[in-house]
Amino acid sequence: MVAVFLNSWALFLGLLLLMLGNGIQGTLLGVRGAIEGFDATTMSWVMSAYFAGFLAGSRLAPKMIQNVGHVRVFAALGSLISAAFILYAAFPNPFAWAAMRLIVGFCFSGVYVVCESWLNGAATNETRGKTLSLYVIVQMAGVVSAQAFINFADPADYALFVLISVLVSISFAPILLSATPAPVFQTTKPMTLRKLVETSPLGSFGMFFLGGMFAAMFGMSAVYGAEKGLSISDISLFVAVIYSGGLLLQYPIGWLSDRMDRRQLIAHVCLAGGVVMVVGLLFSSDFYVLMVAGFVMGGLSNPLYSLLIAYTADYLESDDMAAASGGLMFINGCGAVLGPFIVGTLMTQFGPDYYFAFMAFCFGAVAIYAYYRMSQRAAPSVDETGAYAYVTPQATPVVMEVAQEYAIELAEEDLDDGSDDRPGQGLADEETGD
């Protein structure tokens, strides 16, 4: 892991700065929106615009890169992000914010594609797993660390908006000055949605609801904190524990994923998540309960993303895995666009605590459907399932395909050497540095 970092430290540094800027943005807008008097419903469609832009970017950015190249796309999109961050403070209007969130979401999708392309080009077959793991760690560390910056200045002022613009602008320097010539950019054409749903009803159903949950967590958590009357430091801590849970619980869930019926694990994880969300709803006046609920919310939903991808791949030929992943990402994005609208309306109509009611419903729906699907067809043998490769909900087509290629390599290596280790053990060992 250390060798991988030293080989591409400038790229990882630039990525960290990008994630700091993006991580501050979401929380800052939630807090500033409350200061400006925007209600939860208004903020819901402001936040939803980011996910709509990101979904559009994931489809269009690859074509832009093929037409004009990585460097031009990266520079153009990065400039737009930096400008939008400044304009948030200049135009505290929900329509202007929604337009800028749409632009920022689109641009970040393209920026991630470029970064991931360069990282993939710098990786070898021997280091791909470590590179993927380090990429995820840097992403999550950047967003978690970003929450501390919310306390450094008054959200009602310009300073924090200037800070995120500067962070994003500075991030381009190490990336552009160190990046090797980018490889030829190609992505697999996504599988048709009809075939994907027929192949894995649970994977498709779960991804849609999970998209709504992600958008509610990462777009509306700060809005919930502001509506609840939490202090700025408490809001930043609440958002930070959500991301921390996603980082810390992904390994144990991934380890279980490679050793049991994945439908059972999906069902049990979602059932546990639903129960904890109900506890959060009933005891939301206790700040420590909120922290635990936030940690569990992020800790169970983030690994569920990779778990649903791995489960779907168990019913596919290896050549179809990358295409299916792209389709699942699209379904997840559709859910993410709708999620903030629903949770924002619930919070406005029934109170901020219905944030947890929405999360409980989503967890519960996936759990019930997973238990139902267990009665419809037999699970594949654990020995025949593929490896679990962890990716974040912010994944673009590039890293999705890299993760699936790596999972395929692990499975093939396991078959070639006749090892008794489970297919996912290679990733587990690399992530722990053993």
C-alpha positions as MATLAB code, in Angstrom:
seq = 'MVAVFLNSWALFLGLLLLMLGNGIQGTLLGVRGAIEGFDATTMSWVMSAYFAGFLAGSRLAPKMIQNVGHVRVFAALGSLISAAFILYAAFPNPFAWAAMRLIVGFCFSGVYVVCESWLNGAATNETRGKTLSLYVIVQMAGVVSAQAFINFADPADYALFVLISVLVSISFAPILLSATPAPVFQTTKPMTLRKLVETSPLGSFGMFFLGGMFAAMFGMSAVYGAEKGLSISDISLFVAVIYSGGLLLQYPIGWLSDRMDRRQLIAHVCLAGGVVMVVGLLFSSDFYVLMVAGFVMGGLSNPLYSLLIAYTADYLESDDMAAASGGLMFINGCGAVLGPFIVGTLMTQFGPDYYFAFMAFCFGAVAIYAYYRMSQRAAPSVDETGAYAYVTPQATPVVMEVAQEYAIELAEEDLDDGSDDRPGQGLADEETGD';
ca = [
       0.000    0.000    0.000;
       2.826    2.432    0.839;
       4.548    1.712   -2.473;
       1.312    2.399   -4.357;
       0.899    5.727   -2.570;
       4.500    6.799   -3.251;
       4.135    5.906   -6.919;
       1.012    8.083   -7.340;
       1.151   10.419   -4.338;
       0.439   13.566   -6.356;
      -2.717   12.062   -7.845;
      -3.914   10.983   -4.408;
      -3.086   14.414   -2.958;
      -5.114   16.115   -5.670;
      -7.980   13.700   -5.078;
      -7.871   14.392   -1.335;
      -8.155   18.148   -1.949;
     -11.058   17.560   -4.329;
     -12.881   15.487   -1.720;
     -12.251   18.110    0.945;
     -13.897   20.742   -1.243;
     -16.828   18.529   -2.198;
     -17.276   17.291    1.367;
     -17.465   20.812    2.756;
     -19.900   21.850    0.024;
     -22.742   19.488    0.957;
     -22.684   20.248    4.679;
     -22.137   23.970    4.188;
     -25.149   24.337    1.901;
     -27.358   22.476    4.373;
     -26.341   24.850    7.161;
     -26.413   28.009    5.006;
     -29.830   27.046    3.639;
     -31.273   27.108    7.152;
     -29.655   30.519    7.749;
     -31.279   31.815    4.548;
     -34.665   30.471    5.666;
     -35.011   27.686    3.067;
     -37.252   24.862    4.308;
     -36.489   21.144    3.932;
     -38.574   20.785    0.766;
     -36.717   23.624   -0.940;
     -33.358   22.223    0.092;
     -34.390   18.763   -1.096;
     -34.577   19.760   -4.741;
     -31.446   21.889   -4.384;
     -29.592   18.812   -3.107;
     -31.223   16.513   -5.648;
     -29.821   18.610   -8.496;
     -26.297   17.398   -7.664;
     -27.280   13.765   -8.147;
     -29.118   14.552  -11.379;
     -25.995   16.269  -12.668;
     -23.770   13.424  -11.528;
     -25.999   10.878  -13.266;
     -25.921   12.890  -16.496;
     -22.162   13.318  -16.197;
     -21.581    9.612  -15.781;
     -23.224    9.110  -19.182;
     -21.800   12.101  -21.061;
     -18.326   12.638  -19.584;
     -16.823    9.551  -21.275;
     -17.963   10.882  -24.660;
     -16.456   14.288  -23.907;
     -13.144   12.669  -22.989;
     -13.127   10.634  -26.187;
     -13.759   13.793  -28.225;
     -11.305   16.295  -26.708;
      -9.086   14.353  -24.294;
      -8.593   14.001  -20.556;
      -6.637   17.183  -19.890;
      -9.053   19.570  -21.606;
     -12.092   17.985  -19.986;
     -10.428   18.030  -16.573;
      -9.387   21.692  -16.849;
     -12.757   22.861  -18.165;
     -14.866   21.009  -15.612;
     -12.552   21.950  -12.759;
     -12.842   25.629  -13.632;
     -16.639   25.404  -13.601;
     -16.603   23.728  -10.166;
     -14.362   26.413   -8.702;
     -16.547   29.192  -10.124;
     -19.777   27.577   -8.899;
     -18.446   27.311   -5.353;
     -17.845   31.069   -5.262;
     -21.233   31.862   -6.786;
     -23.090   29.967   -4.047;
     -22.328   32.798   -1.635;
     -22.935   35.527   -4.214;
     -26.434   34.251   -5.085;
     -28.115   32.711   -2.004;
     -31.198   31.802   -3.996;
     -32.615   28.257   -4.246;
     -32.996   28.414   -8.024;
     -29.410   29.594   -8.462;
     -28.174   26.977   -5.994;
     -30.050   24.205   -7.807;
     -28.538   25.266  -11.132;
     -25.047   25.358   -9.659;
     -25.537   22.021   -7.872;
     -26.541   20.527  -11.228;
     -23.365   21.911  -12.816;
     -21.162   20.819   -9.910;
     -22.590   17.290   -9.948;
     -22.018   16.985  -13.687;
     -18.490   18.358  -13.425;
     -17.451   16.201  -10.487;
     -18.576   13.118  -12.368;
     -16.253   14.038  -15.247;
     -13.396   14.983  -12.912;
     -13.652   11.626  -11.133;
     -13.571    9.817  -14.472;
     -10.322   11.576  -15.408;
      -8.677   10.926  -12.024;
      -9.706    7.287  -12.062;
      -8.437    6.842  -15.618;
      -5.006    8.135  -14.652;
      -4.896    6.019  -11.497;
      -5.900    2.942  -13.444;
      -3.243    3.716  -16.033;
      -0.613    3.986  -13.275;
      -1.637    0.668  -11.702;
      -0.383   -2.751  -12.728;
      -2.083   -6.126  -12.388;
      -0.150   -6.625   -9.158;
      -1.136   -3.256   -7.653;
      -4.698   -2.797   -8.966;
      -6.300   -4.049   -5.758;
      -4.154   -1.854   -3.521;
      -4.781    1.150   -5.785;
      -8.528    0.599   -5.634;
      -8.456    0.256   -1.846;
      -6.312    3.366   -1.394;
      -8.565    5.314   -3.745;
     -11.586    4.480   -1.571;
      -9.705    5.333    1.642;
      -8.587    8.733    0.295;
     -12.120    9.531   -0.865;
     -13.683    8.736    2.494;
     -10.874   10.360    4.499;
     -11.277   13.578    2.511;
     -15.016   13.810    3.112;
     -14.719   12.952    6.819;
     -11.927   15.488    7.338;
     -13.933   18.123    5.478;
     -16.517   18.241    8.238;
     -14.014   19.810   10.615;
     -13.628   22.820    8.297;
     -17.270   23.778    8.798;
     -16.303   25.005   12.280;
     -13.473   27.258   11.086;
     -15.609   30.184    9.880;
     -19.134   31.546    9.945;
     -21.309   29.726    7.347;
     -23.249   32.958    6.861;
     -20.117   34.612    5.468;
     -18.065   34.138    2.279;
     -14.966   32.557    3.806;
     -15.956   28.889    3.607;
     -17.164   29.250    0.027;
     -13.860   30.846   -0.921;
     -12.049   28.008    0.872;
     -13.763   25.233   -1.085;
     -13.115   27.088   -4.343;
      -9.424   27.399   -3.469;
      -9.153   23.740   -2.443;
     -10.583   22.579   -5.747;
      -8.391   24.978   -7.739;
      -5.225   23.848   -5.934;
      -6.119   20.183   -6.418;
      -5.599   20.464  -10.171;
      -1.913   21.342   -9.887;
      -0.558   18.040   -8.501;
      -2.863   16.016  -10.740;
      -2.018   17.798  -13.995;
       1.704   18.192  -13.290;
       2.253   14.563  -12.320;
      -0.153   12.610  -14.456;
       1.311   10.307  -17.061;
      -0.239   10.286  -20.545;
      -3.784    9.018  -20.081;
      -4.677    5.652  -21.592;
      -7.224    5.292  -24.372;
     -10.596    5.725  -22.699;
     -13.144    2.977  -23.236;
     -16.111    1.822  -21.214;
     -18.373   -1.135  -21.631;
     -21.856   -0.488  -23.005;
     -24.316   -1.000  -20.133;
     -26.590   -4.030  -20.148;
     -30.223   -3.297  -21.008;
     -32.275   -2.545  -17.916;
     -34.802   -5.250  -18.774;
     -32.126   -7.931  -18.939;
     -30.524   -6.630  -15.761;
     -33.806   -6.743  -13.823;
     -34.554  -10.229  -15.138;
     -31.065  -11.418  -14.176;
     -31.095   -9.935  -10.688;
     -34.413   -8.548   -9.426;
     -32.969   -8.092   -5.940;
     -29.859   -6.307   -7.199;
     -31.956   -3.872   -9.254;
     -34.600   -3.319   -6.556;
     -31.991   -2.854   -3.861;
     -29.919   -0.426   -5.903;
     -32.895    1.846   -6.542;
     -33.787    2.145   -2.857;
     -30.130    2.416   -1.923;
     -29.787    5.406   -4.267;
     -32.541    7.183   -2.354;
     -30.804    6.376    0.925;
     -27.442    7.694   -0.273;
     -28.951   10.937   -1.474;
     -30.753   11.364    1.836;
     -27.569   10.683    3.805;
     -25.091   12.721    1.827;
     -27.433   15.438    0.571;
     -29.915   15.914    3.404;
     -28.072   14.944    6.603;
     -26.897   18.524    7.209;
     -30.380   19.793    6.360;
     -31.783   17.381    8.951;
     -29.321   18.650   11.545;
     -30.255   22.263   10.822;
     -33.989   21.502   10.965;
     -33.411   19.639   14.229;
     -31.720   22.695   15.708;
     -28.273   21.142   16.158;
     -25.237   23.378   16.489;
     -22.799   23.683   13.598;
     -20.239   21.497   15.393;
     -22.885   18.843   16.098;
     -24.028   18.860   12.461;
     -20.474   18.420   11.215;
     -19.938   15.561   13.684;
     -23.177   13.868   12.629;
     -22.181   13.981    8.946;
     -18.651   12.794    9.786;
     -19.831    9.686   11.651;
     -22.000    8.696    8.671;
     -18.943    8.623    6.409;
     -16.782    7.044    9.118;
     -19.232    4.186    9.477;
     -19.082    3.600    5.730;
     -15.305    3.306    5.882;
     -14.990    1.168    9.019;
     -17.717   -1.427    8.435;
     -17.052   -2.180    4.784;
     -14.330   -4.746    5.527;
     -16.255   -6.976    7.963;
     -19.325   -6.958    5.721;
     -17.147   -7.680    2.691;
     -15.497  -10.540    4.582;
     -18.908  -12.053    5.376;
     -20.026  -11.508    1.790;
     -17.438  -13.974    0.512;
     -18.440  -16.642    3.040;
     -22.233  -16.876    3.084;
     -25.375  -16.579    0.974;
     -25.306  -12.939   -0.071;
     -29.096  -12.669   -0.051;
     -29.124  -13.577    3.614;
     -26.447  -10.999    4.333;
     -28.330   -8.320    2.375;
     -31.525   -9.125    4.244;
     -29.876   -9.215    7.673;
     -27.924   -5.996    7.073;
     -31.050   -4.146    5.934;
     -33.138   -5.522    8.796;
     -30.534   -4.345   11.294;
     -30.379   -0.967    9.587;
     -34.162   -0.592    9.666;
     -34.319   -1.410   13.376;
     -31.615    1.131   14.242;
     -33.346    3.791   12.136;
     -36.555    3.234   14.108;
     -34.551    3.677   17.308;
     -33.141    6.906   15.886;
     -36.670    8.076   15.088;
     -37.986    7.319   18.578;
     -35.025    8.678   20.544;
     -33.819   11.493   18.291;
     -33.731   13.925   21.205;
     -30.662   12.089   22.534;
     -27.589   13.302   20.643;
     -25.642   10.122   21.366;
     -28.435    8.044   19.836;
     -28.204   10.254   16.737;
     -24.478    9.576   16.510;
     -24.966    5.816   16.770;
     -27.815    5.915   14.248;
     -25.683    7.945   11.837;
     -22.729    5.571   12.176;
     -24.914    2.513   11.542;
     -26.711    4.253    8.682;
     -23.478    4.913    6.815;
     -21.774    1.744    7.985;
     -24.459   -0.599    6.653;
     -25.543    1.238    3.498;
     -22.101    1.889    1.987;
     -20.957   -1.765    1.924;
     -24.446   -2.706    0.706;
     -23.630   -0.946   -2.567;
     -20.709   -3.264   -3.285;
     -22.633   -6.220   -1.876;
     -25.491   -5.779   -4.345;
     -23.005   -5.526   -7.224;
     -21.234   -8.716   -6.089;
     -24.573  -10.517   -5.661;
     -25.694   -9.559   -9.164;
     -22.368  -10.692  -10.600;
     -22.943  -14.176   -9.126;
     -25.617  -14.735  -11.791;
     -23.596  -13.412  -14.729;
     -20.775  -14.532  -16.952;
     -17.547  -12.674  -16.208;
     -17.744  -10.818  -19.547;
     -21.085   -9.277  -18.527;
     -20.056   -8.084  -15.072;
     -18.792   -4.645  -16.071;
     -21.859   -3.976  -18.246;
     -24.201   -4.966  -15.416;
     -22.326   -2.727  -13.003;
     -22.963    0.246  -15.277;
     -26.666   -0.580  -15.344;
     -26.816   -0.905  -11.568;
     -25.056    2.451  -11.236;
     -27.713    4.043  -13.469;
     -30.569    2.543  -11.406;
     -28.869    3.754   -8.235;
     -28.570    7.244   -9.732;
     -32.283    7.352  -10.543;
     -33.081    6.536   -6.918;
     -30.614    9.196   -5.771;
     -32.391   11.880   -7.795;
     -35.757   11.042   -6.193;
     -34.551   10.452   -2.628;
     -34.070   14.078   -1.495;
     -37.508   15.099   -2.822;
     -39.227   12.421   -0.760;
     -37.296   12.915    2.458;
     -37.525   16.702    2.193;
     -41.297   16.568    1.774;
     -41.640   14.217    4.751;
     -39.523   16.490    6.923;
     -41.553   19.546    5.957;
     -44.936   17.873    6.433;
     -44.291   15.761    9.532;
     -41.114   17.090   11.132;
     -37.349   16.514   10.798;
     -37.423   13.137   12.567;
     -39.116   11.641    9.509;
     -35.648   11.675    8.006;
     -35.114    8.449    9.961;
     -38.584    7.184    8.996;
     -37.584    7.416    5.336;
     -34.341    5.559    5.981;
     -36.164    2.866    7.973;
     -38.632    2.392    5.122;
     -35.865    1.978    2.542;
     -33.895   -0.470    4.668;
     -37.083   -2.392    5.463;
     -38.247   -2.577    1.841;
     -34.949   -4.093    0.698;
     -34.914   -6.533    3.652;
     -38.444   -7.774    2.932;
     -37.746   -8.186   -0.769;
     -34.474  -10.010   -0.068;
     -36.270  -12.500    2.184;
     -38.888  -12.953   -0.528;
     -36.294  -13.596   -3.235;
     -34.728  -16.290   -1.070;
     -37.922  -18.300   -1.585;
     -37.908  -17.886   -5.366;
     -34.639  -19.533   -6.412;
     -31.723  -21.356   -4.882;
     -28.572  -19.459   -4.072;
     -25.350  -20.352   -5.900;
     -22.803  -22.314   -3.926;
     -20.545  -20.094   -1.837;
     -17.572  -21.751   -3.536;
     -18.853  -20.577   -6.921;
     -19.524  -16.949   -6.091;
     -17.236  -14.142   -7.195;
     -15.169  -11.811   -5.061;
     -16.428   -8.744   -3.232;
     -14.720   -5.575   -4.516;
     -15.461   -2.428   -2.537;
     -16.427    0.757   -4.365;
     -18.107    3.913   -3.108;
     -21.499    5.298   -4.173;
     -19.606    8.091   -5.967;
     -18.131    5.530   -8.365;
     -17.976    6.343  -12.073;
     -17.957    3.835  -14.957;
     -14.139    3.704  -14.842;
     -13.721    2.560  -11.257;
     -16.768    0.280  -11.546;
     -15.116   -1.585  -14.390;
     -11.735   -1.650  -12.625;
     -13.377   -3.144   -9.538;
     -15.121   -5.834  -11.561;
     -11.967   -6.676  -13.510;
     -10.141   -7.051  -10.217;
     -12.881   -9.291   -8.822;
     -12.632  -11.474  -11.919;
      -8.833  -11.715  -11.558;
      -9.184  -12.809   -7.927;
     -11.691  -15.489   -8.842;
      -9.522  -16.779  -11.700;
      -6.435  -16.866   -9.497;
      -8.368  -18.805   -6.892;
      -9.379  -21.391   -9.498;
      -5.878  -21.642  -10.950;
      -4.047  -22.284   -7.694;
      -6.726  -24.480   -6.185;
      -6.544  -22.496   -2.944;
      -9.062  -23.084   -0.178;
      -9.178  -19.346    0.510;
     -12.333  -17.562   -0.472;
     -12.122  -15.438   -3.665;
     -12.307  -12.159   -1.770;
      -9.409  -12.930    0.540;
      -6.884  -11.283   -1.750;
      -8.624   -7.926   -1.468;
      -8.972   -8.347    2.273;
      -5.261   -9.043    2.654;
      -4.276   -6.117    0.468;
      -6.539   -3.724    2.345;
      -4.964   -4.661    5.667;
      -1.444   -4.585    4.233;
      -0.759   -8.240    5.196;
];
